[in-house]
Amino acid sequence: MSFRPPKYPYERLDPLREKAASLEGGGVDLSVGNPCDPPSPAVLEVLGSADEGGATRGYPTSRGSLTARRAVAEWFGRRLDVEVAPEQVALCIGTKELVAGLPAWLHLRDPSRDTVLFPELAYPTYEMGALLAGLRAVPVPMGEGWHLRLDAIEEADAERALLLWVNSPGNPAGQVEDLGAAAAWGRERGVLVASDECYVEQTWQGRPSTILHHGTGGVLAVHSLSKRSNLAGMRFGWYTGDPEVVEFVREVRQHAGFMVPGAVQRAGAAALGDQAHADAQRERYRERLAFLRDVLARAGVGAPMPEGGIYLWAPAPGGDAWALAERLAAEAGLVVSPGEFYGRAGAGHVRVAAVAPMARLELVATRLAS
Ligand SMILES: Cc1ncc(COP(=O)(O)O)c(C=O)c1O
C-alpha cells in the first residue's frame, strides 16, 4: 500500500481560527509553538552583513563551521555544565528534519532492526520519522505526570528497536524526564537513545539537564535555536553524543546535502553567544504561562504549571477537548490545540502555547471574564 500523508494536524484548526478571527480585536492563536518575540540584536546585525567571510557564496559543510560548533560547545559548558568537543557537534536545519530523517539513516546503519520507540504523548514527528522510513512506530506508555514508563516497554520491541526518543522538557505536557534512566535503559539493550532537548532553556523545575550529563555512549542530544532564541524561521539546530553515531549521521547528511546555510551558521553562533537574550525570553514565557494558567483556572480549566517548556497542558472539562477548543475560540478568540494531535493518550486535553504578547493574553482574559 502506498504512503498517504495524514492531514497536517494544525490545518484542522482553520475553522476555529476563522471563528476566533471574527471577534472584534481578532483571534489569539496559541495552537502552534510559533515564537513571536524578536530575536537577539546580535543575530540581526550578523544577518545584515550576511556575506562576511564569503558565508553566502561557497557551499557549507553538513557538519557546520568551526565557529558555529565552538559556539554550541561553549553554550553546553555555560548552560549545562557539560564539556562537549566542537568536533563532536554537527548541525541540522532546525531539528524537525533531523527528527523526521533519523530513523531512515539509522536503519541504513543497522537493517536488522526495524522499530522506533517514542513517547505515547509527544511531538508527532517522532512517529512520522518512523513511518517515512517504512519502520514500526511503537508508542511507549507514560505514567504519573506524563513521565515515560521505560518499564512498560516490551522486551520484544526493545530487541527490534533502532532508537528510543525521549523529550525533556516534553512537548506537550512539560514533563522533565529522568535522562540517566533512559540512557541506562538504552545501553543495557544496545538501543540508541535520542534526547530531544529543544526546550532545555525553559526548564522550570530543577536545573536544566541533558542526557550528556550521563555520558555520550549510545546517546544523541538534539537541540534547536527555534525556541531558545526565537529563530524558528532561521532553521538552526545541532546534535551531538555518541561519536560513532554522530559521524555516521553527519556523513550520510553530507552526501544528501543537509547543510545549514553559511549566513545562518554565523547568525546562529551569534545567538548562542547572547545568553542575556535567551534569559529574557525565558522570563517572558514564565510570566505568560503563569498568567494563562490563572486565566484558564477562572474559566474552569485547571492546568498545572509545567515542569518545563512553553505549553500549558490542560485537562478539558468532561474530557471533550474539541468542545473546549470550540468554546475558547468562540468566547475568547483563543485558538488551542486538541491533545489528540500529540497521540491518542492526549485526547482529553488541550495544549496552550505561551506564544503571544501579554497584551493579547490580556484580551483573552477580558473576553473570558465577560
Ligand atoms: C519537541 C520538539 N522537537 C522539535 C521541534 C522542532 O523544532 P525546530 O525544527 O524548529 O528546531 C519542536 C517544535 O515545536 C518540538 O516541539
The ligand as a Tripos MOL2 file, in Angstrom:
@<TRIPOS>MOLECULE
LIG
   16    16     1     0     0
SMALL
NO_CHARGES

@<TRIPOS>ATOM
      1 C1          9.6690   18.5590   20.8890 C.3       1 LIG1
      2 C2         10.0370   19.2950   19.6560 C.ar      1 LIG1
      3 N1         11.0950   18.8850   18.9530 N.ar      1 LIG1
      4 C3         11.4830   19.5060   17.8340 C.ar      1 LIG1
      5 C4         10.7910   20.6000   17.3700 C.ar      1 LIG1
      6 C5         11.2420   21.2250   16.0780 C.3       1 LIG1
      7 O1         11.8510   22.4200   16.2420 O.3       1 LIG1
      8 P1         12.7490   23.0510   15.0850 P.3       1 LIG1
      9 O2         12.5990   22.2070   13.8600 O.co2     1 LIG1
     10 O3         12.2120   24.4080   14.8840 O.co2     1 LIG1
     11 O4         14.1420   23.0170   15.6080 O.co2     1 LIG1
     12 C6          9.6920   21.0800   18.0660 C.ar      1 LIG1
     13 C7          8.9410   22.2430   17.5780 C.2       1 LIG1
     14 O5          7.9670   22.6740   18.0880 O.2       1 LIG1
     15 C8          9.3040   20.4060   19.2460 C.ar      1 LIG1
     16 O6          8.2450   20.8020   19.9680 O.3       1 LIG1
@<TRIPOS>BOND
     1     1     2 1
     2     2     3 ar
     3     2    15 ar
     4     3     4 ar
     5     4     5 ar
     6     5     6 1
     7     5    12 ar
     8     6     7 1
     9     7     8 1
    10     8     9 2
    11     8    10 1
    12     8    11 1
    13    12    13 1
    14    12    15 ar
    15    13    14 2
    16    15    16 1
@<TRIPOS>SUBSTRUCTURE
     1 LIG1         1 GROUP 0 **** ****
